[in-house]
Amino acid sequence: MEPLTHFLAGACIGRAGFNRKTAYATLAAVLAAEAADLDILWSFAGPVEELKHHRGITHTFLGAPFVAAAAVGAVWLFHRWRPARQPGKDHLPSRAQAPGPITKSLAPPLHWGWLYAAALVAALSHILLDWTNNYGVRPFFPFNARWYAGSIVFIAEPVLWGLFFLALVVPWLFGLADREIGARRNPFRGRGWAIFALTGMVLVWCWRWTEHEKGLAMIAHTQVASEPVLRVALEPYPINPYRWHAVLETKDFYQTAELNTGNPGSPGAISSDPGTDILYKPADDPAVQAAKQTLLGRVYLDWGTWAVVRDLGQEPVHAMAPPALPRNRRWTTVQFTDLRFDYSFLAERRTPDRAPLSGWVYIVDGRDEASEAMGDREQKLPGQGFSD
């Protein structure tokens, strides 16, 4: 999922009860809930290196305890820095500062064991949330490199945002009202709302899982393709749990379809046009074979469970200039696309060279790599250059 969902889920995890056990629980949970995405720093090494390491070791059961420990370490630094910013002050007022008798603080003391527990639960929530979308995770890496994807929730789901914002904003509004009437302050306000939001998230997952299974059953009992179907994938749309994008593979082609699981018996429940929704499997020519052996090819095919590799001929892409070659040499463009993401999930119009999570390689003379790119960025490669 995108960062906002992780941050909000971490805040709700912290406020669901851990904040009654230890100080800084919500802070630690928020940090740990998003810390796994620090693997984005690999983007400085280029887009292909980013793809290679994204959702890698930090998104695994092996890495989660270390991610949680890093979050607790950040809280420890904050805890050490905070008194230094306010010399002479403590969390509790001293007798000299207090106008009356010292009252016991309602906030819990700092308990490092509970703090680590909150961070660990939040770190594991990151893996679970990322599993629900169609990008997938490898939770058992490095012992098992297989990708797992629930494909039930879109990577940015406004319904979850609404649940989390409700859980965090409503208690704050109630707190403002209490201060207006002089009511006693409750430092743990919002626990019920946080549990409500987390429970609502699980119910959304169950609802979408049910619709996902219903969609697979619809495909299994309907003749969509003209050949036997080897495998099927259903990809989610945001907000609407009844709308799905289907990808079917046969021996000779891929075919896409739009599903409405809300009314499975209606004539338009499955919509697919054989004239526009079929992609014949491209030829595996020498340029394609060479592209598959490049860095981008190896990384992409390891991740792209629905990858399609096509020789586009001499078609330049916006991310990188074609190679400058002697007259007796020829370049060609090989494109990598994953059909899980090649649909208009936001109803925007895209050009073929801007399909989400696509990559391109310029191959020279059907054997040599000239350059490669993903999205809008070119991957810098050592030792490039061609001569007669």
C-alpha positions in Angstrom: 0.0 0.0 0.0 1.0 3.6 -0.3 2.6 5.3 2.7 -0.5 7.1 4.0 -2.3 3.9 4.7 0.7 2.5 6.5 1.1 5.6 8.7 -2.6 5.7 9.6 -2.8 2.0 10.3 0.3 2.3 12.6 -1.4 5.2 14.5 -4.5 3.1 15.0 -2.4 0.1 16.2 -0.7 2.3 18.7 -4.0 3.8 20.0 -5.8 0.5 20.1 -4.3 -0.3 23.5 -0.5 -0.2 23.4 -0.6 3.5 24.4 -2.1 2.4 27.7 0.9 0.2 28.4 3.8 2.5 27.5 4.7 6.0 26.5 5.5 6.6 22.9 3.6 3.6 21.8 1.7 5.4 19.0 4.9 7.1 17.8 6.8 3.7 17.6 3.9 2.1 15.8 3.6 4.8 13.2 7.4 4.7 12.5 7.5 0.9 12.4 4.4 0.7 10.2 6.2 2.6 7.4 9.8 1.8 8.1 9.9 -1.2 5.7 9.6 1.2 2.8 13.0 2.7 3.5 14.1 0.2 0.8 13.1 3.0 -1.5 16.6 4.4 -0.9 17.7 1.9 -3.5 16.2 4.3 -6.1 19.4 6.3 -5.8 21.1 3.3 -7.5 18.6 3.5 -10.4 15.1 2.3 -11.1 16.0 -1.3 -11.9 17.9 -1.6 -8.6 14.9 -0.1 -6.9 12.6 -2.8 -8.5 15.1 -5.5 -7.5 15.2 -4.6 -3.8 11.7 -3.1 -3.3 9.6 -5.2 -1.0 12.7 -7.2 -0.2 14.3 -8.2 3.1 12.5 -5.3 5.0 9.1 -6.8 3.9 9.8 -10.3 5.3 9.1 -12.1 8.6 12.9 -12.4 9.1 13.3 -8.6 8.7 10.3 -7.4 10.6 11.9 -7.8 14.1 14.9 -5.7 12.9 12.5 -3.1 11.4 10.7 -2.9 14.8 14.1 -2.6 16.6 15.0 0.3 14.3 11.8 2.1 15.1 12.3 1.6 18.8 15.9 2.9 18.3 14.5 6.1 16.7 12.1 6.5 19.7 15.0 6.1 22.1 16.9 8.9 20.3 13.8 11.1 20.5 13.5 10.2 24.2 17.1 11.2 24.8 16.8 14.4 22.7 13.6 15.6 24.3 14.9 16.5 27.8 17.9 18.1 26.2 15.6 20.5 24.4 14.0 21.5 27.7 16.8 21.6 30.3 15.6 21.5 33.9 12.2 20.1 33.0 10.9 16.6 33.5 7.8 14.8 32.4 6.3 15.4 35.8 6.3 18.9 37.4 8.5 19.4 40.4 7.3 20.7 43.7 8.8 24.1 43.0 7.0 24.3 39.7 3.7 22.9 40.9 1.2 25.3 42.4 -0.3 22.6 44.5 0.2 19.0 45.5 1.8 16.8 42.8 -0.7 14.6 41.1 0.2 11.3 39.5 0.4 11.6 35.7 -2.3 9.7 33.9 0.2 8.9 31.1 1.8 5.4 31.4 5.6 5.1 32.1 8.0 4.2 29.4 8.2 0.4 29.1 10.6 -0.8 26.4 9.2 -4.3 26.1 5.7 -3.0 25.4 7.2 -0.4 23.1 8.9 -3.1 21.0 5.7 -5.2 21.0 3.8 -2.2 19.5 6.5 -1.7 16.9 6.7 -5.4 15.9 2.9 -5.6 15.4 3.0 -2.5 13.3 6.0 -3.8 11.2 4.0 -7.0 10.6 1.0 -5.0 9.6 3.1 -3.5 6.8 3.6 -7.0 5.3 0.0 -7.9 5.6 -1.2 -4.6 4.0 1.2 -5.0 1.1 0.0 -8.6 0.6 -3.6 -7.4 0.0 -2.7 -5.6 -3.2 -1.6 -7.0 -6.5 2.1 -6.0 -6.3 2.8 -8.8 -3.8 5.4 -9.5 -1.1 8.0 -12.2 -0.4 7.4 -12.7 3.3 9.6 -15.9 3.5 12.6 -14.5 1.6 15.5 -15.4 1.5 14.4 -19.0 2.3 11.5 -18.8 -0.2 11.7 -16.3 -3.0 8.1 -16.8 -4.2 5.9 -13.7 -4.5 2.5 -13.8 -2.8 -0.3 -11.3 -3.6 -3.9 -11.3 -2.4 -5.0 -8.9 -5.1 -8.1 -7.9 -3.2 -7.4 -4.2 -2.5 -6.1 -1.5 -4.8 -2.8 0.0 -3.8 -4.5 3.2 -2.7 -7.9 2.6 -1.1 -10.0 5.7 -0.1 -12.3 3.5 1.9 -9.5 2.6 4.3 -8.4 6.3 4.4 -11.9 7.2 5.5 -12.0 4.5 8.3 -8.6 5.6 9.7 -9.3 9.4 9.5 -12.6 8.8 11.3 -10.8 6.9 14.0 -8.2 9.6 14.5 -10.3 12.8 14.0 -13.5 12.0 15.9 -11.7 11.5 19.3 -9.9 14.8 18.8 -13.2 16.5 18.2 -14.6 15.0 21.3 -11.6 16.2 23.2 -12.2 19.8 22.0 -15.8 19.5 23.2 -14.7 18.3 26.6 -12.2 21.1 27.0 -15.0 23.6 26.2 -17.2 22.3 29.0 -14.2 21.7 31.4 -14.5 18.0 31.6 -11.7 15.9 32.9 -9.1 15.1 30.2 -8.8 11.5 29.1 -5.3 10.8 27.8 -6.4 7.5 26.2 -9.3 8.8 24.2 -9.9 7.0 20.9 -9.2 3.4 21.7 -12.6 2.3 20.7 -12.4 4.2 17.4 -9.0 2.8 16.6 -10.3 -0.8 17.2 -13.3 0.1 15.1 -11.1 1.2 12.2 -8.9 -1.8 12.3 -11.9 -4.1 12.5 -13.5 -2.2 9.6 -10.3 -2.8 7.6 -10.5 -6.5 8.1 -14.1 -6.5 7.2 -13.3 -4.7 4.0 -10.7 -7.3 3.2 -13.2 -10.1 3.8 -15.8 -8.4 1.6 -13.3 -7.9 -1.2 -12.0 -11.5 -0.8 -15.5 -12.8 -1.2 -16.1 -10.7 -4.3 -12.7 -11.8 -5.7 -13.6 -15.5 -5.3 -17.0 -14.8 -6.8 -15.3 -13.2 -9.8 -13.0 -16.3 -10.3 -16.1 -18.5 -10.2 -17.8 -16.3 -12.8 -14.8 -16.7 -15.1 -14.7 -20.5 -14.5 -18.3 -20.9 -15.5 -18.3 -18.6 -18.5 -16.7 -19.1 -21.9 -14.7 -15.8 -22.2 -11.8 -17.0 -24.4 -12.0 -19.1 -27.5 -9.3 -21.4 -26.2 -8.9 -23.3 -22.9 -7.8 -20.9 -20.1 -4.6 -21.9 -18.4 -4.7 -19.3 -15.6 -6.7 -16.3 -14.5 -5.9 -13.2 -12.4 -8.4 -10.7 -11.0 -7.1 -7.1 -10.3 -9.0 -4.7 -8.1 -10.3 -1.2 -8.7 -10.3 1.4 -5.9 -13.5 2.0 -3.9 -15.9 -0.3 -5.8 -15.6 -3.9 -4.4 -17.7 -5.3 -7.3 -15.6 -4.1 -10.2 -12.6 -6.2 -11.3 -10.2 -6.4 -14.2 -9.6 -10.0 -15.4 -6.6 -11.3 -17.2 -6.8 -14.7 -18.8 -4.0 -16.7 -20.4 -4.4 -19.3 -23.1 -1.8 -21.2 -25.1 -1.7 -18.6 -27.8 -2.9 -15.3 -26.3 -3.9 -13.2 -23.3 -7.4 -11.8 -23.0 -8.7 -9.2 -20.6 -12.3 -8.7 -19.4 -14.2 -6.4 -17.0 -16.3 -8.0 -14.3 -19.2 -6.8 -12.2 -19.6 -9.3 -9.3 -22.5 -7.3 -7.8 -24.9 -8.7 -10.4 -23.3 -12.0 -11.6 -26.3 -13.1 -13.5 -26.8 -10.0 -15.7 -25.8 -10.1 -19.4 -23.1 -7.5 -18.9 -21.5 -9.0 -15.8 -18.5 -10.1 -17.9 -17.5 -7.7 -20.7 -14.7 -8.6 -23.2 -14.3 -7.7 -26.8 -12.2 -10.3 -28.8 -11.3 -7.6 -31.3 -9.7 -5.2 -28.8 -9.0 -7.2 -25.6 -6.8 -10.0 -27.0 -3.0 -9.8 -26.9 -1.3 -12.6 -28.9 1.8 -13.9 -27.3 4.8 -12.2 -28.9 7.6 -14.1 -30.6 10.7 -14.9 -28.6 13.2 -13.5 -31.2 16.9 -13.0 -30.5 16.4 -9.4 -29.3 13.8 -10.6 -26.8 16.1 -13.4 -25.6 19.0 -11.0 -25.2 16.8 -8.5 -23.3 15.7 -11.2 -20.9 19.4 -11.7 -19.9 20.0 -8.1 -19.0 19.8 -6.8 -15.4 16.3 -5.4 -16.1 15.2 -8.6 -17.7 16.3 -10.9 -14.8 14.8 -8.6 -12.2 11.6 -8.0 -14.1 10.9 -11.7 -14.8 11.7 -12.6 -11.2 8.9 -10.2 -10.0 6.5 -10.0 -13.0 4.2 -13.0 -12.7 2.2 -11.8 -15.7 5.2 -10.3 -17.6 5.0 -9.9 -21.4 8.2 -9.2 -23.3 7.8 -7.7 -26.8 10.1 -6.6 -29.6 8.8 -3.1 -30.6 11.3 -2.6 -33.4 12.9 0.8 -33.8 10.5 2.5 -31.5 12.2 5.1 -29.2 10.9 5.6 -25.6 10.6 8.8 -23.8 12.9 7.7 -20.9 16.1 7.3 -22.9 17.5 8.4 -26.2 18.3 5.7 -28.8 21.9 4.6 -28.9 24.3 6.4 -31.3 25.6 3.6 -33.6 27.8 3.2 -36.6 25.8 2.8 -39.9 26.4 -1.0 -40.0 24.7 -1.6 -36.7 21.0 -1.6 -35.7 19.1 -1.1 -32.5 15.7 -2.4 -31.4 13.4 -1.7 -28.4 12.3 -4.5 -26.2 9.4 -3.7 -23.8 8.6 -5.4 -20.5 5.0 -5.1 -19.3 3.2 -6.8 -16.4 -0.5 -7.3 -17.3 -1.5 -7.0 -13.7 -1.1 -3.3 -14.0 -1.8 -2.7 -17.7 -5.4 -1.4 -17.2 -7.0 2.0 -16.6 -7.7 1.7 -12.9 -8.1 5.4 -12.6 -9.8 5.9 -15.9 -6.9 7.9 -17.3 -5.7 7.5 -20.9 -2.2 6.2 -21.2 0.2 5.9 -24.1 1.8 2.5 -24.7 5.2 3.7 -23.5 3.8 4.9 -20.2 2.1 1.8 -19.0 2.6 1.4 -15.2 5.7 -0.5 -14.1 6.9 -1.1 -17.6 10.6 -1.3 -18.6 12.5 -1.0 -21.9 15.9 -2.3 -23.2 17.6 -1.1 -26.3 19.3 -4.2 -27.9 21.9 -3.8 -30.6 22.1 -6.3 -33.5 19.8 -8.7 -31.6 22.5 -9.5 -28.9 24.1 -6.5 -27.2 22.5 -4.3 -24.5 22.8 -0.5 -25.1 20.6 0.9 -22.3 17.6 0.2 -20.1 15.0 2.2 -18.3 11.9 1.9 -16.2 9.1 4.4 -16.0 10.6 7.9 -16.6 14.2 6.9 -15.5 17.1 5.3 -17.2 19.3 2.8 -15.4 22.9 3.8 -15.5 25.0 0.8 -16.7 28.8 0.5 -16.6 30.8 -0.1 -19.7 28.4 1.0 -22.3 29.5 1.9 -25.8 29.7 0.5 -29.3 32.3 0.6 -32.1 32.7 -0.8 -35.6 
